[in-house]
């Protein structure tokens, strides 16, 4: 490392391979790739076929990771992050596997959720696709083809309107349908029907409309790109011509694995999974109108690198937070939330949070969790008004929010759970199972959202302006109103008690009547 440049390593423990990328980041945010290694491994075949990873595969995994770590030591890497996806996440013996990896290699592995994986891939696309902003401003579909699942996200006029995980990865398809291959002469047709049924069910949410752009990452896209490239295509690593892909697809449809290897030099480890990859791609190509398929050629390790760099440089604006909140609002709409009230509670919560940073000591991540909870706090009313906050808790935990870990979702759900009449208590299982640190975070956010919710108790947004001041152990909330707010004042008095219990100071409400000229 020279001139204070940073060396970063990103490791992806996937279902079909282990990958590591080592990069050098200079002071001007320039990134130079020093190493990009990939080793094929059958973790996914173990999990999807047997439900757990056997110890022969574990030992092979550890040997590869030891090699990765040795390479990291040679480069003197000072920052690394290792993530694992569906193969380890779904393995029945995952805890034992992670423990053995740590003991044998010294590496700490983060098992990430589907939504976190999707978030990292979005970062990779954003930072590595030249015209990404222009494409997402129109309507487009982003498909991340994994070995265990596919991640499908839809942008409509720059707004993320759907982001969903489907257990339809190329390796999972191969394993799930393996018993049927010897029972039919038209196995590709069976595989097509299996893939189409899952994707058609998803696209029903968008009325089976046609989209303009298609961005595809992951899977065997690099190999497909290479096979589809022609001499008159500029920059073959950036896109695939629709015509070239379809010609290749219909040639491959009924070719044996042996013929793929012999005639087209398809690697042995790719010959049995190439067709499921192409079938998934073909299905999404059918619902887009563009003549090209965008292929940014990014991997999860690129997303991990971007995430590390973003966290080390807080001045970088992360537009993906906007996508996260867009999905929260879509969930709210799905459960017919009171949009105006949710927005009012969100805005008031942020005003309080921002003004009291010295009092609560929380950061930008907790601020985002508070926003998500404020948007979704009343969704449970769709199920029942009776203890609707419990219903909200369950709805949130069952949802998939971009970038959120299981831990994050538990915090959001608990904050929504206690916005109303009940306050956090260790007698409640949902609160007691949290770590001490998480319970403190939840309690602080609950104290804030309860005050914000109280100030719109009537759901009529009567407060036209609000300013919060904190000084000398005093929290003063000044509000402007033009009509009676007795209900809000009464609720504020009740909900302020928990605020005082958490922060050791009771908020003071100062009301200024504003005369409105009629």
matplotlib code that plots the C-alpha trace (Angstrom):
import matplotlib.pyplot as plt

x = [0.0, 1.4, 0.4, -2.1, -4.2, -6.5, -6.5, -9.9, -10.9, -14.4, -15.3, -18.5, -19.4, -22.0, -23.9, -21.9, -18.6, -16.3, -15.1, -12.7, -11.7, -8.9, -8.8, -6.7, -8.6, -6.7, -7.5, -9.6, -11.8, -10.1, -10.4, -7.7, -8.5, -5.4, -6.9, -10.1, -10.3, -13.1, -13.3, -16.2, -17.7, -20.9, -22.3, -25.7, -26.0, -25.6, -28.2, -30.8, -30.6, -30.0, -30.9, -27.5, -23.8, -21.7, -18.3, -16.3, -17.7, -17.0, -13.4, -13.0, -14.5, -12.1, -9.1, -10.2, -10.8, -7.4, -5.9, -7.9, -6.7, -3.0, -3.5, -5.0, -1.9, 0.5, -1.2, -1.4, -5.2, -6.4, -10.2, -12.2, -15.8, -17.0, -20.6, -22.6, -25.8, -28.6, -26.6, -25.3, -28.4, -30.8, -28.5, -30.0, -26.4, -25.5, -24.4, -22.0, -20.6, -20.0, -18.3, -16.0, -15.1, -14.1, -12.1, -10.3, -9.7, -10.1, -12.6, -15.8, -18.7, -21.8, -24.8, -26.9, -30.6, -32.0, -32.8, -29.2, -27.8, -30.1, -28.9, -25.3, -25.9, -27.7, -24.6, -22.4, -24.6, -24.8, -21.0, -20.1, -22.8, -22.2, -25.8, -27.5, -29.2, -30.7, -32.0, -33.6, -35.3, -37.3, -39.1, -36.7, -36.3, -33.2, -32.7, -29.9, -29.7, -28.2, -27.7, -30.3, -32.7, -33.3, -33.8, -36.2, -36.5, -38.6, -38.1, -40.8, -39.8, -36.9, -39.1, -38.5, -42.0, -41.1, -38.2, -38.8, -36.9, -37.9, -36.4, -35.7, -31.9, -30.2, -28.7, -31.9, -33.9, -31.4, -31.5, -35.3, -36.2, -33.4, -35.8, -37.9, -35.1, -35.1, -38.9, -39.5, -38.0, -38.9, -37.3, -36.5, -40.3, -40.9, -38.1, -39.6, -43.0, -41.6, -39.7, -42.6, -45.1, -43.0, -42.2, -45.8, -47.1, -44.7, -45.5, -49.2, -48.5, -47.6, -50.5, -48.1, -47.0, -44.1, -41.0, -38.4, -35.0, -33.6, -30.5, -29.1, -26.3, -25.1, -25.4, -23.6, -24.1, -20.4, -20.4, -23.6, -22.3, -19.1, -21.2, -23.5, -20.8, -20.3, -17.6, -19.8, -20.8, -18.9, -18.1, -19.4, -19.1, -21.7, -24.7, -26.1, -28.1, -31.6, -31.2, -27.9, -29.3, -32.4, -30.4, -28.2, -31.1, -32.9, -29.6, -29.0, -32.5, -32.1, -28.3, -26.8, -24.3, -21.7, -22.5, -22.3, -18.8, -17.6, -19.1, -19.2, -16.4, -18.7, -16.8, -17.7, -19.0, -21.3, -22.8, -25.7, -26.6, -26.3, -29.8, -31.7, -29.8, -30.8, -34.4, -34.7, -33.2, -35.4, -38.6, -37.7, -36.5, -40.1, -41.5, -39.1, -39.0, -35.4, -33.2, -30.4, -29.9, -27.6, -25.0, -22.9, -20.6, -20.7, -20.6, -21.6, -17.9, -18.2, -21.2, -19.3, -16.4, -18.8, -20.5, -17.2, -16.1, -19.5, -19.3, -15.7, -16.8, -20.0, -20.2, -21.2, -25.0, -26.6, -29.6, -30.5, -32.0, -34.6, -35.3, -35.6, -38.2, -40.1, -40.5, -41.8, -44.4, -45.4, -46.0, -48.0, -50.2, -50.7, -52.2, -54.2, -52.3, -53.3, -50.7, -51.0, -50.8, -47.8, -46.0, -46.8, -45.5, -42.4, -41.6, -42.2, -40.1, -37.2, -37.4, -37.2, -34.4, -32.3, -32.7, -31.8, -28.7, -26.6, -29.3, -29.9, -26.4, -27.8, -26.6, -27.9, -28.7, -31.0, -32.6, -33.5, -35.0, -37.1, -38.3, -39.3, -41.1, -43.0, -44.2, -45.4, -46.5, -50.3, -50.3, -51.8, -55.1, -55.8, -55.9, -57.8, -58.1, -57.9, -54.2, -53.3, -49.7, -49.2, -50.5, -48.1, -45.2, -46.1, -46.6, -43.2, -41.4, -43.1, -42.0, -38.9, -37.3, -34.3, -31.0, -32.4, -31.0, -33.0, -31.8, -32.9, -36.3, -36.7, -35.9, -38.3, -41.1, -40.5, -40.6, -43.9, -45.1, -44.7, -45.9, -49.3, -50.6, -48.0, -44.3, -41.3, -41.2, -39.0, -42.2, -42.9, -41.1, -40.5, -38.6, -36.9, -35.2, -33.3, -29.8, -29.3, -27.9, -30.9, -33.4, -31.8, -32.0, -35.6, -36.5, -35.0, -36.7, -40.0, -39.8, -39.4, -42.1, -44.6, -44.3, -44.5, -47.6, -49.2, -48.9, -51.2, -53.6, -56.6, -54.9, -55.8, -52.3, -53.3, -49.7, -48.4, -44.9, -42.7, -39.3, -37.4, -34.8, -32.5, -30.4, -29.4, -31.4, -34.5, -36.4, -38.8, -41.2, -42.7, -45.6, -47.9, -51.6, -54.7, -57.3, -58.1, -55.5, -56.8, -56.7, -53.1, -52.1, -53.7, -52.1, -48.7, -48.9, -49.5, -46.8, -44.2, -43.9, -41.9, -39.7, -38.8, -38.1, -35.7, -33.9, -34.3, -36.0, -39.7, -40.4, -42.2, -44.9, -45.3, -48.3, -48.6, -52.0, -51.8, -54.7, -55.7, -57.3, -60.4]
y = [0.0, 3.4, 7.1, 6.1, 4.2, 1.5, -2.1, -3.8, -7.5, -8.7, -12.4, -14.0, -17.5, -18.4, -21.5, -22.4, -20.7, -18.8, -15.5, -12.8, -9.4, -7.3, -3.7, -0.6, 2.6, 5.9, 9.2, 10.4, 7.3, 5.6, 1.8, -0.6, -4.3, -6.2, -9.7, -11.3, -15.0, -17.6, -21.2, -23.6, -25.3, -27.4, -25.8, -25.2, -28.8, -29.9, -27.5, -27.8, -31.6, -32.6, -29.6, -29.2, -28.9, -32.1, -31.9, -32.9, -29.8, -27.8, -28.9, -28.0, -24.6, -24.0, -24.9, -22.4, -19.7, -20.3, -19.6, -16.4, -15.4, -16.1, -13.9, -11.1, -11.4, -11.1, -7.9, -6.7, -6.1, -4.0, -4.1, -7.1, -8.3, -11.8, -12.6, -15.8, -16.2, -18.8, -22.0, -21.3, -19.2, -22.1, -24.9, -26.7, -26.9, -23.3, -22.4, -25.3, -24.5, -20.9, -21.8, -24.3, -21.7, -19.2, -21.8, -23.2, -19.9, -17.1, -15.4, -13.9, -14.5, -12.4, -14.4, -11.8, -11.7, -11.6, -7.9, -7.2, -9.1, -7.1, -3.9, -4.7, -5.7, -2.4, -0.6, -2.6, -1.7, 2.0, 2.3, 0.2, 0.8, 3.9, 4.9, 3.4, 6.6, 7.1, 3.6, 3.6, 6.9, 4.9, 1.7, -1.3, -4.7, -5.7, -9.5, -11.0, -14.7, -16.6, -20.3, -20.5, -17.7, -14.8, -11.2, -9.2, -5.4, -3.1, 0.7, 2.8, 6.4, 6.3, 4.8, 1.3, -0.3, -3.9, -5.9, -9.6, -12.8, -16.0, -19.4, -20.0, -20.1, -22.1, -24.6, -25.0, -25.7, -28.3, -30.0, -29.8, -31.1, -33.7, -36.6, -35.6, -35.5, -39.3, -39.5, -37.4, -36.9, -33.2, -32.1, -28.5, -28.0, -29.1, -26.8, -23.9, -24.4, -24.6, -21.3, -19.5, -20.4, -18.8, -15.6, -15.2, -15.2, -12.4, -10.3, -10.4, -7.7, -5.4, -6.6, -8.4, -5.2, -4.8, -2.9, -1.1, -2.1, -5.3, -5.4, -8.9, -9.8, -12.9, -16.5, -17.5, -14.1, -13.7, -16.9, -16.1, -12.7, -14.3, -16.9, -14.1, -11.6, -10.9, -8.9, -5.9, -5.5, -2.8, -3.5, -7.0, -6.9, -4.2, -5.7, -8.6, -8.1, -9.6, -11.2, -12.8, -14.2, -15.7, -17.4, -19.0, -19.9, -21.9, -23.7, -24.7, -25.7, -29.4, -29.8, -32.4, -31.3, -33.2, -31.3, -27.9, -28.8, -30.2, -27.8, -24.5, -25.1, -24.6, -25.4, -28.7, -27.0, -24.8, -27.3, -28.5, -25.0, -22.9, -23.7, -22.9, -19.5, -18.9, -19.9, -17.4, -14.7, -15.5, -15.2, -11.7, -10.7, -11.6, -8.8, -6.1, -4.1, -3.0, -4.6, -5.1, -6.7, -4.7, -6.8, -4.6, -7.6, -6.9, -9.4, -9.4, -8.7, -5.4, -4.5, -5.4, -3.2, -0.3, -0.8, -0.6, 2.5, 4.2, 3.6, 4.9, 8.1, 9.4, 12.3, 10.0, 10.3, 6.9, 7.1, 3.5, 4.8, 6.4, 3.0, 1.4, 4.0, 3.7, 0.0, 0.8, 3.1, 0.4, -2.0, 0.7, 1.1, -2.6, -2.5, 0.6, 2.8, 6.4, 8.0, 11.6, 10.4, 8.2, 11.0, 13.4, 11.0, 10.3, 14.0, 14.9, 11.9, 13.1, 16.7, 15.3, 12.8, 15.5, 18.0, 15.6, 13.9, 14.9, 13.4, 10.0, 9.5, 7.5, 7.6, 7.6, 3.9, 4.2, 7.3, 5.2, 2.5, 5.1, 6.3, 2.8, 2.2, 5.6, 4.7, 1.3, 1.8, 1.6, -1.0, -3.5, -1.7, -3.4, -6.7, -5.4, -2.3, -4.4, -4.2, -3.1, -2.4, -6.2, -6.8, -4.1, -5.9, -9.2, -7.5, -5.9, -9.1, -10.9, -8.2, -7.8, -4.4, -3.6, -3.5, -4.6, -7.4, -9.7, -7.6, -4.4, -5.8, -6.8, -3.2, -1.7, -4.1, -3.4, 0.4, 0.0, -2.4, 0.2, 3.4, 3.2, 2.3, -0.3, 0.5, -1.9, -4.5, -7.5, -9.4, -9.3, -12.1, -9.9, -7.3, -9.7, -11.7, -8.6, -7.9, -5.2, -2.8, -3.4, -2.9, 0.5, 1.5, 0.4, 2.2, 5.5, 5.3, 4.3, 7.4, 9.6, 8.0, 8.0, 11.8, 12.3, 10.1, 11.9, 15.2, 13.9, 11.9, 13.2, 12.1, 15.6, 17.2, 20.2, 21.4, 23.7, 24.1, 22.4, 23.3, 21.2, 22.7, 20.9, 22.7, 22.4, 19.2, 20.7, 19.6, 22.2, 21.4, 24.6, 24.2, 26.5, 25.6, 27.3, 25.1, 23.2, 20.5, 19.4, 15.7, 16.0, 17.8, 15.2, 12.3, 14.2, 14.3, 10.6, 9.5, 11.9, 9.8, 7.1, 9.8, 11.0, 7.5, 6.8, 10.2, 11.5, 14.7, 15.4, 17.2, 20.6, 21.5, 25.2, 26.1, 29.2, 29.9, 31.2, 33.3, 32.3, 35.0, 33.7]
z = [0.0, -1.0, -0.5, 2.1, -0.4, 1.0, 0.1, 0.3, -0.1, -0.8, -0.6, -1.8, -0.6, -3.2, -4.0, -7.1, -6.5, -4.1, -5.3, -4.0, -5.4, -4.0, -5.0, -4.3, -3.6, -4.0, -2.3, -5.3, -5.1, -8.1, -7.9, -9.3, -9.3, -8.1, -7.9, -9.1, -8.3, -8.5, -7.5, -8.3, -5.3, -4.8, -1.7, -3.4, -4.6, -1.0, 0.4, -2.4, -2.6, 1.0, 3.1, 4.6, 3.7, 4.1, 5.8, 2.7, 0.9, 4.1, 4.1, 0.5, 1.1, 4.0, 1.9, -0.8, 1.9, 3.4, -0.1, -0.2, 3.2, 2.2, -0.8, 1.4, 3.7, 0.8, -0.3, 3.3, 3.0, 6.0, 5.3, 4.2, 4.2, 3.5, 2.7, 2.2, 0.3, -0.1, 0.1, 3.6, 4.6, 3.9, 5.2, 8.3, 9.8, 8.9, 12.5, 12.6, 9.2, 10.0, 13.3, 11.5, 8.9, 11.5, 13.5, 10.4, 8.5, 11.0, 8.6, 9.9, 7.5, 7.3, 6.1, 4.2, 3.4, -0.1, 0.3, 1.4, -1.5, -3.9, -2.3, -2.8, -6.4, -7.0, -5.7, -8.0, -11.1, -10.1, -9.8, -12.8, -15.5, -17.6, -18.5, -15.4, -14.3, -17.7, -18.0, -14.5, -15.3, -17.9, -17.1, -16.8, -15.2, -13.3, -13.0, -10.9, -11.7, -8.8, -8.4, -5.7, -6.6, -8.8, -7.7, -9.8, -9.5, -11.6, -12.0, -13.4, -14.2, -11.7, -8.9, -7.6, -7.9, -7.2, -5.8, -5.2, -4.6, -6.3, -5.5, -9.1, -9.4, -12.2, -9.8, -7.8, -11.0, -12.1, -8.7, -8.2, -11.6, -11.9, -11.2, -14.2, -16.8, -17.4, -17.5, -20.7, -24.1, -23.9, -20.7, -21.9, -22.3, -18.7, -17.5, -19.5, -18.0, -14.5, -15.0, -16.8, -14.1, -11.3, -13.4, -14.7, -11.1, -10.2, -13.3, -12.6, -10.0, -13.0, -15.2, -17.5, -19.1, -21.5, -20.2, -22.2, -20.7, -19.3, -17.2, -16.4, -14.0, -12.3, -13.3, -16.5, -18.1, -18.8, -20.8, -22.6, -23.5, -24.9, -26.9, -28.3, -29.2, -32.9, -34.7, -35.4, -31.8, -30.0, -26.3, -26.1, -22.3, -22.0, -23.8, -25.8, -29.0, -28.8, -32.2, -31.3, -28.0, -29.6, -32.4, -29.7, -27.5, -30.2, -31.2, -27.6, -26.6, -27.4, -27.4, -25.0, -22.4, -24.3, -27.5, -25.7, -24.5, -27.8, -30.4, -28.4, -25.9, -22.9, -19.7, -18.1, -14.9, -16.9, -19.4, -17.2, -15.9, -19.0, -20.4, -17.2, -17.2, -20.8, -20.2, -17.3, -19.5, -22.4, -20.3, -19.2, -22.7, -23.9, -21.7, -22.8, -26.0, -26.3, -28.9, -26.5, -23.1, -20.8, -19.1, -16.7, -15.8, -12.1, -9.2, -5.6, -4.7, -6.7, -4.5, -1.3, -2.4, -3.2, 0.2, 2.1, 0.2, 0.8, 4.5, 4.7, 2.8, 4.4, 2.0, -0.8, -1.2, -1.4, -3.7, -2.8, 0.5, -1.7, -3.3, 0.2, 1.3, -2.0, -1.3, 2.3, 0.7, -1.7, 1.2, 2.9, -0.2, -0.4, 3.1, 2.4, 4.9, 5.7, 3.5, 4.8, 8.4, 7.7, 5.9, 8.7, 11.4, 9.2, 8.8, 12.5, 13.6, 11.4, 12.8, 16.3, 15.4, 13.7, 16.5, 19.2, 17.8, 20.9, 23.1, 21.4, 19.9, 17.0, 13.3, 9.8, 9.8, 12.8, 11.1, 8.1, 10.3, 12.0, 8.7, 7.6, 10.9, 10.6, 7.1, 8.1, 11.7, 11.0, 8.2, 10.7, 10.7, 7.3, 9.2, 12.3, 14.4, 17.5, 18.6, 15.1, 16.2, 16.7, 13.2, 12.0, 13.7, 11.9, 8.5, 8.7, 9.7, 6.7, 4.3, 2.2, 2.3, 0.1, 2.0, 5.4, 7.4, 9.7, 12.6, 10.9, 10.2, 13.8, 14.9, 12.4, 13.5, 17.2, 16.7, 14.9, 17.5, 20.3, 18.6, 20.1, 23.6, 24.8, 25.6, 25.3, 28.0, 28.6, 29.4, 25.6, 23.8, 20.7, 22.7, 25.2, 22.4, 21.1, 22.3, 25.0, 22.4, 20.1, 22.9, 23.6, 20.0, 19.7, 22.9, 21.7, 18.3, 20.0, 22.3, 19.2, 17.0, 19.9, 20.3, 16.5, 16.3, 19.2, 17.4, 14.6, 16.8, 14.8, 11.5, 10.2, 10.1, 12.1, 12.8, 10.1, 11.4, 14.0, 15.5, 18.1, 20.4, 22.8, 25.3, 29.0, 29.4, 28.0, 24.9, 23.6, 20.7, 19.2, 16.9, 14.9, 14.6, 13.3, 14.9, 18.1, 19.0, 22.4, 21.3, 20.2, 23.4, 25.6, 23.7, 23.8, 27.6, 27.8, 25.3, 26.6, 29.7, 27.9, 26.2, 29.7, 30.9, 28.0, 27.8, 31.3, 30.2, 29.4, 26.2, 26.5, 24.0, 23.1, 20.9, 18.8, 17.4, 13.8, 12.6, 9.1, 6.9, 5.2]

ax = plt.figure().add_subplot(projection="3d")
ax.plot(x, y, z, "-o")
ax.set_aspect("equal")
plt.show()
